[in-house]
């Protein structure tokens, strides 16, 4: 059975609480988890009640079945008395260089449209030249102090917010994205802090969780992010890419966001803006 029976102690109780938390979060019963993971329901019940501690492989199988993010899998392992197996090094560590180089190639290939690499809390790690030039049309990015966070840039009245068309719907959709795109659909403490900070900006809609946008029939397959530049509305949509089958925490938590024009008029105007900036240099 790959289970070690011990007296119930704090670590086992913590492990059981964590496992039950993830099972409840995913909305699966002990029976369903048993069938999917190939682990007996009795064994899962014993783990959750603190009556036993599973072997490491069994615990990792349960975590994999529940789609637990790698960072939180380490927490499960620690709670069971095992050493973590997933490294928590920085995103640009030596063992991440092949991933970083791939990201650099992708953001270069996205020229002349903006591309941004972020961590799980929307902090900017890398951008292509088009992103710097595009946002530079609206604000002086070099004059901004503090961390570079894409969401704060959008919500800040001294940032991109004055140039966002349809602010209420945009702010709602961005806040909903924080929930939807959280790694493993987990709202951790730092994500909660980020949400609190964003909600502290003035005039952020309080009904952002329940609001589902306009009831009218949508005319596009995506929700565009629209900017107003010299009385012209520029409409873009984004494609988000993550690293497939990540084996460390940094790789799993990277997000690459590429922006593309949502209509022909925006594509033409975008090209004019970047061309004009090139001539001005």
C-alpha positions as CSV (number, residue, x, y, z in Angstrom):
1,X,0.0,0.0,0.0
2,X,3.0,2.3,0.3
3,X,1.7,3.7,3.5
4,X,3.5,4.1,6.8
5,X,1.2,4.0,9.9
6,X,2.1,6.3,12.8
7,X,0.4,8.0,15.7
8,X,-1.4,11.2,14.7
9,X,0.9,14.1,15.2
10,X,0.9,17.8,14.1
11,X,2.7,17.2,10.8
12,X,0.3,14.4,9.8
13,X,-2.7,16.5,10.8
14,X,-1.2,19.3,8.6
15,X,-0.8,17.0,5.7
16,X,-4.4,15.7,6.0
17,X,-5.7,19.3,6.2
18,X,-3.7,20.2,3.1
19,X,-4.8,17.2,1.1
20,X,-8.4,17.7,2.0
21,X,-8.0,21.4,1.0
22,X,-6.8,20.5,-2.4
23,X,-9.5,17.9,-2.9
24,X,-12.2,20.3,-1.9
25,X,-10.7,23.0,-4.1
26,X,-10.8,20.7,-7.1
27,X,-14.4,19.6,-6.1
28,X,-13.6,15.9,-6.1
29,X,-14.7,13.2,-3.6
30,X,-12.4,10.7,-1.9
31,X,-13.9,8.1,-4.2
32,X,-13.3,10.1,-7.3
33,X,-9.7,10.8,-6.3
34,X,-9.2,7.1,-5.5
35,X,-10.3,6.1,-8.9
36,X,-8.3,8.7,-10.8
37,X,-5.0,8.2,-8.8
38,X,-5.2,4.5,-8.3
39,X,-5.0,4.9,-4.5
40,X,-7.5,3.3,-2.2
41,X,-10.3,5.4,-0.7
42,X,-9.4,4.0,2.7
43,X,-5.9,5.1,2.3
44,X,-6.9,8.6,1.3
45,X,-9.3,8.7,4.3
46,X,-6.5,7.7,6.7
47,X,-4.2,10.4,5.3
48,X,-6.8,13.1,5.7
49,X,-7.6,12.0,9.2
50,X,-4.0,12.0,10.2
51,X,-3.9,8.3,10.9
52,X,-1.2,7.5,8.3
53,X,1.4,9.2,6.2
54,X,1.8,8.0,2.6
55,X,5.0,7.2,0.8
56,X,6.5,10.0,-1.2
57,X,5.5,8.5,-4.6
58,X,1.9,8.0,-3.4
59,X,1.8,11.6,-2.2
60,X,3.1,12.9,-5.5
61,X,0.6,10.8,-7.4
62,X,-2.2,12.3,-5.4
63,X,-0.8,15.8,-6.0
64,X,-0.4,15.2,-9.7
65,X,-4.0,13.9,-9.9
66,X,-5.3,17.0,-8.1
67,X,-3.2,19.3,-10.3
68,X,-1.4,20.8,-7.3
69,X,1.1,23.5,-8.4
70,X,4.7,22.5,-7.9
71,X,5.3,25.1,-5.2
72,X,2.4,23.7,-3.2
73,X,3.6,20.1,-3.8
74,X,6.7,21.0,-1.9
75,X,4.5,22.1,1.0
76,X,2.7,18.7,0.9
77,X,6.0,16.9,1.0
78,X,7.3,19.0,3.9
79,X,4.1,18.4,5.8
80,X,4.6,14.6,5.3
81,X,8.2,14.8,6.5
82,X,9.9,14.6,3.1
83,X,12.4,16.9,1.5
84,X,11.0,19.1,-1.4
85,X,11.7,17.8,-4.8
86,X,11.0,20.9,-6.9
87,X,13.7,23.6,-7.0
88,X,12.7,27.1,-6.1
89,X,15.5,29.0,-7.8
90,X,15.1,32.3,-9.6
91,X,13.6,32.5,-13.1
92,X,17.0,33.4,-14.6
93,X,19.0,30.8,-12.8
94,X,21.6,28.7,-14.7
95,X,19.4,25.7,-15.1
96,X,16.7,28.0,-16.6
97,X,18.9,29.4,-19.3
98,X,17.5,27.2,-22.1
99,X,14.0,28.4,-21.2
100,X,15.1,32.1,-21.0
101,X,16.7,31.9,-24.4
102,X,13.6,30.4,-25.9
103,X,11.5,33.2,-24.4
104,X,14.0,35.8,-25.8
105,X,13.5,34.3,-29.3
106,X,9.7,34.3,-29.0
107,X,9.5,37.9,-27.9
108,X,11.8,39.0,-30.7
109,X,9.7,37.1,-33.2
110,X,6.6,38.9,-31.9
111,X,8.0,42.2,-33.3
112,X,6.5,44.6,-34.2
113,X,3.9,43.8,-31.6
114,X,4.4,43.9,-27.8
115,X,5.5,40.8,-25.9
116,X,6.0,40.6,-22.1
117,X,7.3,37.9,-19.9
118,X,5.9,38.0,-16.3
119,X,6.0,36.0,-13.1
120,X,2.8,34.6,-11.5
121,X,2.1,38.0,-9.9
122,X,2.3,40.0,-13.2
123,X,5.7,41.4,-12.4
124,X,7.5,42.1,-15.6
125,X,10.7,40.1,-16.2
126,X,11.4,40.7,-19.9
127,X,9.9,42.7,-22.8
128,X,10.7,43.1,-26.4
129,X,11.5,46.4,-28.1
130,X,8.0,46.8,-29.4
131,X,6.5,46.7,-25.9
132,X,8.9,49.5,-24.7
133,X,8.2,51.6,-27.7
134,X,4.4,51.1,-27.6
135,X,3.9,52.0,-23.9
136,X,6.4,54.8,-24.4
137,X,4.0,56.5,-26.7
138,X,1.7,57.0,-23.8
139,X,3.9,57.5,-20.7
140,X,7.5,58.0,-19.7
141,X,8.3,54.5,-18.5
142,X,11.7,55.5,-17.3
143,X,10.2,58.0,-14.9
144,X,8.1,55.3,-13.1
145,X,9.4,54.2,-9.8
146,X,9.2,50.9,-8.0
147,X,8.5,47.4,-9.3
148,X,7.4,46.9,-12.9
149,X,4.0,45.3,-12.6
150,X,1.8,45.2,-15.6
151,X,-1.5,45.4,-13.7
152,X,-0.4,48.3,-11.6
153,X,0.7,50.0,-14.8
154,X,-2.9,49.6,-16.1
155,X,-4.7,50.6,-12.9
156,X,-2.5,53.6,-12.0
157,X,-4.1,57.0,-12.9
158,X,-0.5,58.2,-13.7
159,X,0.1,55.1,-15.8
160,X,-1.9,53.6,-18.7
161,X,-5.3,54.0,-17.1
162,X,-6.1,57.4,-18.7
163,X,-5.6,55.9,-22.1
164,X,-7.7,52.8,-21.5
165,X,-11.1,52.8,-23.3
166,X,-14.1,51.4,-21.4
167,X,-12.2,51.4,-18.0
168,X,-14.9,49.7,-16.0
169,X,-15.1,46.6,-18.2
170,X,-11.4,46.5,-18.7
171,X,-10.7,46.7,-14.9
172,X,-13.3,44.0,-14.3
173,X,-11.8,41.6,-16.9
174,X,-8.3,42.2,-15.6
175,X,-9.3,41.4,-12.0
176,X,-11.1,38.3,-13.2
177,X,-8.0,37.2,-15.1
178,X,-6.0,37.3,-11.9
179,X,-8.3,34.7,-10.5
180,X,-8.7,32.7,-13.7
181,X,-5.0,32.6,-14.6
182,X,-3.5,32.1,-11.1
183,X,-1.1,29.1,-11.2
184,X,-3.1,26.0,-10.5
185,X,-6.2,28.3,-9.9
186,X,-4.7,29.1,-6.5
187,X,-5.1,32.5,-4.9
188,X,-2.1,32.6,-2.7
189,X,-1.2,35.3,-0.1
190,X,0.8,37.4,-2.7
191,X,-2.1,37.2,-5.2
192,X,-4.5,38.4,-2.5
193,X,-2.1,41.3,-1.7
194,X,-2.0,42.1,-5.4
195,X,-5.8,42.1,-5.6
196,X,-6.0,44.3,-2.5
197,X,-3.6,46.8,-4.0
198,X,-5.4,47.0,-7.3
199,X,-8.8,47.4,-5.5
200,X,-7.3,50.3,-3.6
201,X,-6.8,52.3,-6.7
202,X,-9.7,54.9,-7.2
203,X,-12.9,54.0,-9.1
204,X,-12.3,50.3,-9.4
205,X,-15.7,48.6,-9.8
206,X,-16.7,46.7,-6.6
207,X,-18.9,44.2,-8.5
208,X,-15.9,42.8,-10.6
209,X,-16.4,39.2,-9.3
210,X,-20.1,38.9,-10.3
211,X,-20.2,41.1,-13.4
212,X,-20.2,39.3,-16.7
213,X,-20.0,42.2,-19.1
214,X,-22.5,43.4,-21.6
215,X,-25.6,41.2,-22.3
216,X,-25.4,42.1,-26.0
217,X,-24.2,39.6,-28.5
218,X,-20.4,39.7,-28.7
219,X,-19.0,40.7,-32.1
220,X,-15.5,39.3,-31.4
221,X,-14.2,36.0,-30.2
222,X,-12.0,37.8,-27.6
223,X,-12.3,40.7,-25.3
224,X,-10.0,43.5,-26.7
225,X,-7.8,45.7,-24.6
226,X,-8.4,49.1,-26.1
227,X,-6.2,52.2,-25.8
228,X,-7.0,55.7,-26.9
229,X,-4.2,57.5,-28.7
230,X,-4.9,60.9,-30.3
231,X,-8.6,60.3,-30.5
232,X,-8.0,56.9,-32.2
233,X,-9.0,53.7,-30.4
234,X,-6.4,51.0,-30.8
235,X,-7.8,47.5,-30.1
236,X,-5.5,44.6,-29.1
237,X,-6.0,41.1,-27.8
238,X,-3.4,38.9,-26.1
239,X,-2.3,35.3,-26.3
240,X,-0.8,33.8,-23.1
241,X,1.8,31.1,-23.2
242,X,3.2,28.9,-20.4
243,X,6.0,26.4,-20.3
244,X,4.8,22.9,-21.1
245,X,5.5,20.1,-18.6
246,X,7.6,22.3,-16.2
247,X,9.9,20.5,-13.8
248,X,10.7,23.4,-11.5
249,X,8.7,26.1,-9.8
250,X,10.2,29.0,-11.8
251,X,9.4,27.4,-15.1
252,X,5.8,26.7,-14.1
253,X,5.2,30.2,-12.9
254,X,6.4,32.0,-16.0
255,X,3.8,33.7,-18.3
256,X,4.5,35.0,-21.8
257,X,1.9,37.5,-23.0
258,X,1.9,38.5,-26.7
259,X,-0.3,41.4,-27.9
260,X,-1.8,41.4,-31.4
261,X,-4.1,43.9,-33.2
262,X,-7.7,43.0,-33.0
263,X,-8.7,44.6,-36.3
264,X,-7.1,45.9,-39.5
265,X,-7.3,49.6,-38.6
266,X,-5.4,49.0,-35.4
267,X,-2.7,47.0,-37.2
268,X,-2.2,49.8,-39.7
269,X,-2.1,52.5,-37.0
270,X,0.2,50.5,-34.9
271,X,2.7,50.2,-37.7
272,X,2.5,54.0,-38.2
273,X,3.2,54.7,-34.5
274,X,6.3,52.5,-34.4
275,X,7.5,53.8,-37.7
276,X,7.1,57.4,-36.6
277,X,9.0,56.6,-33.4
278,X,11.8,55.1,-35.4
279,X,12.2,58.2,-37.5
280,X,12.2,60.4,-34.4
281,X,15.2,58.6,-32.9
